[in-house]
């Protein structure tokens, strides 16, 4: 997966925050990035219950972009890069039995990354999110990439 190129596209986008910034401090900016990520995660799970694959892909790619913005702001992009071997390992995992439990675990991991500054939890949430797309939602790596770059209006490198 072209995570580095996807990260560049996400950083160059003009994605609006879901919630209003109350001030322009670094702490508020970080809080907004994490809040946007958690709201986006919930939108993916809601969209997964519907019939419209395009809406689901839009929400999934938007959330991937928000993950990458958080990773970039935390200076951990190197830990978000993923090899073909890691993708294959993720694709061999079992399907989630409960979207409710999976969502709560994802949410907890993101919250731990913000409140407890546990970067490993953010990386774990990223891997869980990739599994959600590749295994549970049955999206192909190429479909995700193509839709992501189309949504961010750039040509992949």
ABEGO torsion letter per residue (X at the ends): XBAAAAAAAAAABABBBABBBABABAAAAAAAAAAAAAAAAAAAAAAAABABAAAAAAAAAAAAAAAAAAAAAAGAAAAABBBAAAAAAAAABBBBABAAAAAAAAAAAAAAAAAAGBAAAAAAAAAAAAAAAAAAAGBBAAAAAAAAAAAAGBBBX
